[in-house]
Amino acid sequence: CAEGFPTFSRNGVTIGRTRAYSFPGNDYASVNINSPSTWNPQGAVDMYNGFARVVRGRSQAPVGSSLCKSGRTTGWTCGTIQAYNQTVNYGGGDIVSGLVRHSACVEQGDSGGSNMSGNFAQGVSSGGQLYSSGGRLVCGQKVGLPNVSFYQPVGEALSAYGLSLITG
């Protein structure tokens, strides 16, 4: 998600510079925040309905657990965790291992969004199976098929860069 992006911004304000990323193989990145006064990280996840889900910590919820994800394109969508340790070939030699498959709708632009089970962080959206509909690529539910989506477990990304999770 950070390859080719030396900086990240929101609403025209630079948040910070890309510190490091790992893709393919993994799918995560770290950004150094320029100024907490401009972008103050919070222990909460935008639900795209005027509310936020407080993050109490992180966990590895078991298969069958409820999962919701926050994404710029599709907003707050929910499903269930289906399988751990999945390998996905995104094409062009971009193969990512160690992902978690779930059934929440994920589309282009949702990558990097938070995945939560209750108030516990699970991972960061990586991608999903998309279908062509009306000239755009959409998740399965929009064409009458199951959603097949993936996230990178958050613990691996935190560990790789020596980071800790901000909680609320």
N, C-alpha and C positions, 0 to 999 in steps of 0.2 A: 504493500500500500504506500510505501514511502519512496520506492525506487523512482528516481527522476524528480523528486520533490525536495529540494534543499531546505525549504521553509514551509510552514503551514500557517494558514490565516483563516479568520472567520469574520464575516461582514467587513472585509477590507482591512482588518487589523491583523498584523503578523503576531501569531501566538509564539512561535519559536522556530529554531533550526532543528533539522533532523540530526539526531545524535548517532543513530545506528539503525539498521534494519536487517532482517533475515528473510530472504525470498529468492528462489524457491527453497524447498526443504522444509522451511517453516513459513509462517505468514504473520510476522509481527514487526513492530518498529518502536523506537523511543524518540521523543522530541523534547529538547531542553526548552523550558518555558522562559521567554525573555524577561517578563516582568509580571509578578503575581498581581500587581495593581491593574494590569490590563487583562490578564487571564488568570483568574484564581481558581485552581482546581477544587472541585467539590466532591464529597462522598455521596453523590446521587447521580441517577441516570435519567435523562429526558425521556418521558413517555409520549411526547408529541400530542398531548391533550391538555396542556396547561399544568400538568403535574409532573413530579419526579419520583422515582423509586429510590429510597435511601439504601445505600450499600452498607451492610453490617459486617461484611468480611467476604471471604471467598471459600468455595467448597468444590467438591466433585460430586455433584448430585448423581444418584444412580440412574441407569437406563429406566425409562418409563416416567421419570420426573417431569413435571411441568417446566417449561422454559419459555421466557419471553426475551425478545431482543429489540434494541432501539436502533433505528436506521434512518438516515437522511431521506431515502427514497420512499420506503414503505412505512415509516413510523414505528409504532409499537405493535409488534405481531407476536403471537404465541403459538406454541406447539408442545411437543414432548421430545426428550432426549431419546435417541434411538440406538446409537452404537458409539463405542469409543475406539480409538486407535485406527482411524480410517485414513486411507491414502487416496488423494484426489489428483487426477491429471487435468490441469486447466488448459492444456494444449501448449504447443510451442516449446516443449521441454520443461514447462513449469509444473513440477510435481511436488506436492506438499504432503507430508506424512504426519501422523499423530493428531489428526483432527477428530472432532466429535460431530456425528451426523444428528440432525434434528429436523423437526417438521414445521418450524416457523417460516413464514415467507421472507425470503432474502432476494433482493434484486441489485442490479448495478447501482453503485452509489451508497449501498449499505455497509460496504466493507469497512472494518475498523470499529463498528458499533458494538456496544456492550451487550452481552448475553447474560441473563440473570435467571436464577431459580429462586423464587421468593425474593429475599433481600440479600442473596449471596451471589457474588460475581462468579461466573462460570468461564467466560472466555470472550474473545473478540471475533466478530463476524469475518469469515474468510471468503465464502462464496456459496454458490448453489447451482442446481440444474435449472436452466432457463429455457423458455419456449417462445417462439415468435408469435405475436398476436397484435394485430392492428398496427404493424410497422415498428413495434418495440419488443424488447425481450422482457418476459414476465415470469414470475414464479408459478409453480404447478397449479395452485388453487385457482388461479385466474383463467385456466383453460381446462378445468375439470379433472386435473391430475393431482397426485400427492405432491406436497412440497418436499424437496430434497435439498437440505442446506447444511452448511458446515461452519464450525467455529474452531479457532485455535485456543486451547486451554490457557487461561490467564496466568496460571502458576508458572508455566514454562517461560512465558515472556518476562514476567517479573524476575524470575531466577536468572535468566540469560543476561539481564542488564543490572542486576543487583538493586532492583526497585522494590518498593512496598506499595500496597494498595491504600488509597485514601478512603477512609470510611466516614460515615456521617452519624 
